[in-house]
Every structure is written in C-alpha cells, then in structure tokens.
Amino acid sequence: MKRHEAREKAMQTLFQLDSTEMTPEEAMEHITGEDDVRDPFYESLVVGTYGKREEIDGSLKSKLENWKLERLPKVERTVLRMAVYELLHAKETPSKVVLNEAIELSKTFGDEKSSRFVNGVLSKYTD
C-alpha cells in the first residue's frame, strides 16, 4: 500500500472511530477487510493517532483561533488529528509532505474551504 493510500484508509478509519464505539482493531478490519496482515504505516497512523488523541487535541486547541475543536466538522478534525500525530510523533516524514498530504485529504473528503482551513492550522506547526 502506498503511503497516500494508507493515509486515505487511516482517515476513513479514524473518521469512523470518531462516531462509533468500535475499537481501532475493529475499525481497521471494517475499512480494510483484513484482520491479519495490514500495512504497518496505515496501522501506526490509526493506532498512534487514536492513542494520542488527548495530547493531539490539546495541541490543536492551542492553535485554533475562534474555533472550538468539538465544533469543527468531522472531516477537518480527523485530518488535523492525523497530521498533528505525524508532525509530532512520526518524525521520519518531512513536515512539508505531511502538510501536502493533509491538504489533499481535506480536498478529497471535505468541501472547498476545508483545505484552506487545514493548511492555516497546520502551518502554525511548521512556522
């Protein structure tokens, strides 16, 4: 699985976890249809983002201006959480790549304003 595809699947999995009582394992199985062999990058994004959600949310709240994290649309909130996880904990990926991937995901899953919003918030992590 290519990293872009892994991020798309992770986005779908984390989005689902945000609105259900599923465990990360159940959600990953539901999205990928696999319960044995999964892409390690995909799995690390899901498990890492989900497991560090409180830390990530605290970090995001400090960067949001005139927005409450809970009031963000689920797509933007999910993309931001996953990107912040990568920026803070997956140091092997360059920050520009993380930002570009997050912007692309928000264009794919969000509306026309999503990518600008995501870019604005995430740029505060790279300045």
C-alpha positions as protocol buffer text, in pm:
chain_id: "A"
residue {
  index: 1
  type: MET
  ca { x: 0 y: 0 z: 0 }
}
residue {
  index: 2
  type: LYS
  ca { x: 138 y: 340 z: -94 }
}
residue {
  index: 3
  type: ARG
  ca { x: 159 y: 600 z: 182 }
}
residue {
  index: 4
  type: HIS
  ca { x: -109 y: 821 z: 25 }
}
residue {
  index: 5
  type: GLU
  ca { x: -347 y: 527 z: 12 }
}
residue {
  index: 6
  type: ALA
  ca { x: -255 y: 436 z: 370 }
}
residue {
  index: 7
  type: ARG
  ca { x: -340 y: 792 z: 477 }
}
residue {
  index: 8
  type: GLU
  ca { x: -676 y: 776 z: 296 }
}
residue {
  index: 9
  type: LYS
  ca { x: -762 y: 448 z: 468 }
}
residue {
  index: 10
  type: ALA
  ca { x: -642 y: 584 z: 804 }
}
residue {
  index: 11
  type: MET
  ca { x: -860 y: 892 z: 752 }
}
residue {
  index: 12
  type: GLN
  ca { x: -1164 y: 671 z: 691 }
}
residue {
  index: 13
  type: THR
  ca { x: -1083 y: 453 z: 991 }
}
residue {
  index: 14
  type: LEU
  ca { x: -1029 y: 747 z: 1229 }
}
residue {
  index: 15
  type: PHE
  ca { x: -1343 y: 916 z: 1097 }
}
residue {
  index: 16
  type: GLN
  ca { x: -1537 y: 602 z: 1181 }
}
residue {
  index: 17
  type: LEU
  ca { x: -1379 y: 579 z: 1527 }
}
residue {
  index: 18
  type: ASP
  ca { x: -1491 y: 936 z: 1597 }
}
residue {
  index: 19
  type: SER
  ca { x: -1856 y: 836 z: 1566 }
}
residue {
  index: 20
  type: THR
  ca { x: -1878 y: 476 z: 1685 }
}
residue {
  index: 21
  type: GLU
  ca { x: -1790 y: 262 z: 1984 }
}
residue {
  index: 22
  type: MET
  ca { x: -1562 y: 40 z: 1775 }
}
residue {
  index: 23
  type: THR
  ca { x: -1210 y: -38 z: 1881 }
}
residue {
  index: 24
  type: PRO
  ca { x: -928 y: 64 z: 1647 }
}
residue {
  index: 25
  type: GLU
  ca { x: -881 y: -305 z: 1561 }
}
residue {
  index: 26
  type: GLU
  ca { x: -1248 y: -346 z: 1465 }
}
residue {
  index: 27
  type: ALA
  ca { x: -1249 y: -24 z: 1262 }
}
residue {
  index: 28
  type: MET
  ca { x: -933 y: -121 z: 1073 }
}
residue {
  index: 29
  type: GLU
  ca { x: -1082 y: -460 z: 991 }
}
residue {
  index: 30
  type: HIS
  ca { x: -1403 y: -294 z: 875 }
}
residue {
  index: 31
  type: ILE
  ca { x: -1222 y: -48 z: 646 }
}
residue {
  index: 32
  type: THR
  ca { x: -958 y: -280 z: 503 }
}
residue {
  index: 33
  type: GLY
  ca { x: -1144 y: -609 z: 519 }
}
residue {
  index: 34
  type: GLU
  ca { x: -825 y: -760 z: 660 }
}
residue {
  index: 35
  type: ASP
  ca { x: -771 y: -887 z: 1009 }
}
residue {
  index: 36
  type: ASP
  ca { x: -425 y: -1038 z: 968 }
}
residue {
  index: 37
  type: VAL
  ca { x: -176 y: -853 z: 753 }
}
residue {
  index: 38
  type: ARG
  ca { x: -204 y: -476 z: 736 }
}
residue {
  index: 39
  type: ASP
  ca { x: 21 y: -206 z: 607 }
}
residue {
  index: 40
  type: PRO
  ca { x: 243 y: -105 z: 902 }
}
residue {
  index: 41
  type: PHE
  ca { x: 228 y: 266 z: 815 }
}
residue {
  index: 42
  type: TYR
  ca { x: -153 y: 257 z: 799 }
}
residue {
  index: 43
  type: GLU
  ca { x: -174 y: 74 z: 1129 }
}
residue {
  index: 44
  type: SER
  ca { x: 71 y: 310 z: 1301 }
}
residue {
  index: 45
  type: LEU
  ca { x: -131 y: 613 z: 1184 }
}
residue {
  index: 46
  type: VAL
  ca { x: -456 y: 472 z: 1318 }
}
residue {
  index: 47
  type: VAL
  ca { x: -325 y: 333 z: 1646 }
}
residue {
  index: 48
  type: GLY
  ca { x: -94 y: 629 z: 1710 }
}
residue {
  index: 49
  type: THR
  ca { x: -349 y: 900 z: 1631 }
}
residue {
  index: 50
  type: TYR
  ca { x: -622 y: 726 z: 1827 }
}
residue {
  index: 51
  type: GLY
  ca { x: -396 y: 652 z: 2123 }
}
residue {
  index: 52
  type: LYS
  ca { x: -257 y: 1005 z: 2148 }
}
residue {
  index: 53
  type: ARG
  ca { x: -589 y: 1178 z: 2079 }
}
residue {
  index: 54
  type: GLU
  ca { x: -596 y: 1371 z: 2409 }
}
residue {
  index: 55
  type: GLU
  ca { x: -245 y: 1508 z: 2359 }
}
residue {
  index: 56
  type: ILE
  ca { x: -318 y: 1592 z: 1994 }
}
residue {
  index: 57
  type: ASP
  ca { x: -648 y: 1760 z: 2084 }
}
residue {
  index: 58
  type: GLY
  ca { x: -475 y: 1973 z: 2348 }
}
residue {
  index: 59
  type: SER
  ca { x: -215 y: 2079 z: 2094 }
}
residue {
  index: 60
  type: LEU
  ca { x: -481 y: 2160 z: 1833 }
}
residue {
  index: 61
  type: LYS
  ca { x: -687 y: 2364 z: 2079 }
}
residue {
  index: 62
  type: SER
  ca { x: -385 y: 2586 z: 2139 }
}
residue {
  index: 63
  type: LYS
  ca { x: -353 y: 2652 z: 1763 }
}
residue {
  index: 64
  type: LEU
  ca { x: -719 y: 2710 z: 1676 }
}
residue {
  index: 65
  type: GLU
  ca { x: -836 y: 3070 z: 1663 }
}
residue {
  index: 66
  type: ASN
  ca { x: -1206 y: 3145 z: 1705 }
}
residue {
  index: 67
  type: TRP
  ca { x: -1289 y: 2774 z: 1679 }
}
residue {
  index: 68
  type: LYS
  ca { x: -1355 y: 2501 z: 1931 }
}
residue {
  index: 69
  type: LEU
  ca { x: -1220 y: 2162 z: 1832 }
}
residue {
  index: 70
  type: GLU
  ca { x: -1553 y: 1998 z: 1913 }
}
residue {
  index: 71
  type: ARG
  ca { x: -1731 y: 2232 z: 1670 }
}
residue {
  index: 72
  type: LEU
  ca { x: -1507 y: 2154 z: 1374 }
}
residue {
  index: 73
  type: PRO
  ca { x: -1658 y: 1938 z: 1101 }
}
residue {
  index: 74
  type: LYS
  ca { x: -1551 y: 1576 z: 1149 }
}
residue {
  index: 75
  type: VAL
  ca { x: -1351 y: 1568 z: 826 }
}
residue {
  index: 76
  type: GLU
  ca { x: -1133 y: 1864 z: 922 }
}
residue {
  index: 77
  type: ARG
  ca { x: -1096 y: 1742 z: 1281 }
}
residue {
  index: 78
  type: THR
  ca { x: -990 y: 1395 z: 1165 }
}
residue {
  index: 79
  type: VAL
  ca { x: -743 y: 1524 z: 904 }
}
residue {
  index: 80
  type: LEU
  ca { x: -592 y: 1764 z: 1158 }
}
residue {
  index: 81
  type: ARG
  ca { x: -557 y: 1496 z: 1425 }
}
residue {
  index: 82
  type: MET
  ca { x: -381 y: 1258 z: 1190 }
}
residue {
  index: 83
  type: ALA
  ca { x: -148 y: 1528 z: 1053 }
}
residue {
  index: 84
  type: VAL
  ca { x: -58 y: 1652 z: 1401 }
}
residue {
  index: 85
  type: TYR
  ca { x: 18 y: 1296 z: 1505 }
}
residue {
  index: 86
  type: GLU
  ca { x: 259 y: 1267 z: 1213 }
}
residue {
  index: 87
  type: LEU
  ca { x: 417 y: 1606 z: 1280 }
}
residue {
  index: 88
  type: LEU
  ca { x: 472 y: 1537 z: 1649 }
}
residue {
  index: 89
  type: HIS
  ca { x: 538 y: 1163 z: 1659 }
}
residue {
  index: 90
  type: ALA
  ca { x: 634 y: 1033 z: 1313 }
}
residue {
  index: 91
  type: LYS
  ca { x: 944 y: 1240 z: 1257 }
}
residue {
  index: 92
  type: GLU
  ca { x: 1063 y: 1033 z: 959 }
}
residue {
  index: 93
  type: THR
  ca { x: 813 y: 1210 z: 732 }
}
residue {
  index: 94
  type: PRO
  ca { x: 910 y: 1566 z: 631 }
}
residue {
  index: 95
  type: SER
  ca { x: 663 y: 1826 z: 758 }
}
residue {
  index: 96
  type: LYS
  ca { x: 601 y: 1959 z: 405 }
}
residue {
  index: 97
  type: VAL
  ca { x: 490 y: 1612 z: 297 }
}
residue {
  index: 98
  type: VAL
  ca { x: 256 y: 1585 z: 598 }
}
residue {
  index: 99
  type: LEU
  ca { x: 103 y: 1925 z: 517 }
}
residue {
  index: 100
  type: ASN
  ca { x: 59 y: 1845 z: 147 }
}
residue {
  index: 101
  type: GLU
  ca { x: -100 y: 1508 z: 225 }
}
residue {
  index: 102
  type: ALA
  ca { x: -337 y: 1665 z: 480 }
}
residue {
  index: 103
  type: ILE
  ca { x: -441 y: 1931 z: 228 }
}
residue {
  index: 104
  type: GLU
  ca { x: -504 y: 1664 z: -36 }
}
residue {
  index: 105
  type: LEU
  ca { x: -711 y: 1457 z: 208 }
}
residue {
  index: 106
  type: SER
  ca { x: -919 y: 1759 z: 300 }
}
residue {
  index: 107
  type: LYS
  ca { x: -980 y: 1828 z: -69 }
}
residue {
  index: 108
  type: THR
  ca { x: -1084 y: 1466 z: -123 }
}
residue {
  index: 109
  type: PHE
  ca { x: -1310 y: 1427 z: 181 }
}
residue {
  index: 110
  type: GLY
  ca { x: -1409 y: 1785 z: 265 }
}
residue {
  index: 111
  type: ASP
  ca { x: -1555 y: 2084 z: 89 }
}
residue {
  index: 112
  type: GLU
  ca { x: -1382 y: 2366 z: -99 }
}
residue {
  index: 113
  type: LYS
  ca { x: -1293 y: 2555 z: 221 }
}
residue {
  index: 114
  type: SER
  ca { x: -1154 y: 2253 z: 408 }
}
residue {
  index: 115
  type: SER
  ca { x: -809 y: 2255 z: 251 }
}
residue {
  index: 116
  type: ARG
  ca { x: -750 y: 2625 z: 326 }
}
residue {
  index: 117
  type: PHE
  ca { x: -858 y: 2581 z: 686 }
}
residue {
  index: 118
  type: VAL
  ca { x: -641 y: 2271 z: 736 }
}
residue {
  index: 119
  type: ASN
  ca { x: -344 y: 2448 z: 574 }
}
residue {
  index: 120
  type: GLY
  ca { x: -388 y: 2751 z: 801 }
}
residue {
  index: 121
  type: VAL
  ca { x: -395 y: 2545 z: 1119 }
}
residue {
  index: 122
  type: LEU
  ca { x: -111 y: 2312 z: 1026 }
}
residue {
  index: 123
  type: SER
  ca { x: 114 y: 2597 z: 909 }
}
residue {
  index: 124
  type: LYS
  ca { x: 132 y: 2701 z: 1277 }
}
residue {
  index: 125
  type: TYR
  ca { x: 320 y: 2378 z: 1343 }
}
residue {
  index: 126
  type: THR
  ca { x: 587 y: 2449 z: 1085 }
}
residue {
  index: 127
  type: ASP
  ca { x: 647 y: 2822 z: 1138 }
}
